[in-house]
Amino acid sequence: MRIAVFSTARVPSRTANSIQVLKACQALQDLGHGVRLWLPGPAPGVDWKELASRYGVRGPIAITWCVAWRTLRRYDYALVSLLQARRWKADVYYVWPMQSAALAARLGCPTILELHERPQGRFGPGLFRAFLTGRGARRLLPITAALRDQVAGEYRLPERPGFVQIAPMGVDLERYRDLPEPSESRSRLGWPETFTVGYTGHLYAGRGIDVLLSVAVRRPGDRFVVLGGEPAAVESWRREAAGASAANLEFLGFVPNAELPRYQSACDVLVMPSQRSISGSSGGDIGQVASPMKLFEYLACGRAILASDLPVFREVLTERNAVLLPPDDPGAWDHALSELKANPERRNVLGEQARRDAARYTWEERARRSLEGIDVGRRDD
């Protein structure tokens, strides 16, 4: 099939949504489909080699940048990209922007909408309803069951079998195969041979970096490394750590996604101390519906995982593949780390189960399920 993909993610950038868009396109292409991605704005002037390194994809993926005036709120992008995709003779329209979903579905184009949060803003709910009632609407892909339940409670979803399908984030297992043991990875990176706790991802409010700081202060003999975050946030947290005399908590800044496995593999434990309220890249609260990419990367890495015991994380994590803890209790995190540090066998058991469970969440399998049973013919009902 020819699959037209629409996203308003800024590429290149460090946002999780831009990484996920490229990963999804790569997976669709790996299944043998023709893929073209439409993005708003002028072409950024970077070559594919740079994009592949930044995003950890192979490609190349065909990208078309098209007009998008800020004052028009992406409606111009939605119209222009749709017209171009129709001329390209797309069979399926895989979209993130609500404007594109509504327009494509209402015009009868076979449309798949990937949903990461409840429809937002003044027009979001109306656009979502326009998609749901459009004759081209084929599938809704909420990233968690919690998000599905939220929208099902607020909107009348089509009852057609297979219309709603959960699509959690994914991982490229090939990049995590045959990773060295933590000590060997640390040696290759030039890191000290110390029990190491790692966090990767953004530093937005609610990601639990304050909890990690509190735990680091309690455990001066261990090393805590944080990879990711915008420069201003990294500097701010470095000052916080210095003020708390937490020299063992190091903020290393942005690492290209392609490089993450070798850094994650240098950690004995990977942590996700998310709070009940989490700020997303768009500023909204995604704490009840989030599906962080790092969760699946952590699983694939085969390291022991400490994560906040949030209902949405239990859609993927269990007591067999992670240690689940109260999100706002640094003492519990300190105690869990003490137990894991003293018990390498327990760490190995958790890590091996995590690695096995990661096999269910590859990007390619996600793409296959997302397209399964899709009817590309026109709907007249």
Protein Blocks (a to p, Z undefined) as FASTA:
>chain_A
ZZddddfbdcddfbfklmmmmmmmmmmmmnopacddddedjdehiafklmmmmnopnbja
ddddddddfklnommmmmmmmmmmmmnopabdcdfblklmmmmmmnopacddddfbdced
jklmmmmmmmmmpckbmbdcdfbfklmmmmmmmpccdfbehkaccddddddfklmgoiac
fklmmmmnopacddddddeddfbehklmmmmmmmmmmmmmbccddeedjfklmmmmmmmm
mmnopakbccebjadfklmmmmmmmpfbdcdfbcfbdcdfkopacklmgccfklmmmmmn
opacdddddfklmmmgcfkloccddfklmklmmmmmmmmmmmmmlmmmmmmmmmmmmmmm
cfklmmmmmmgopafbdcfZZ
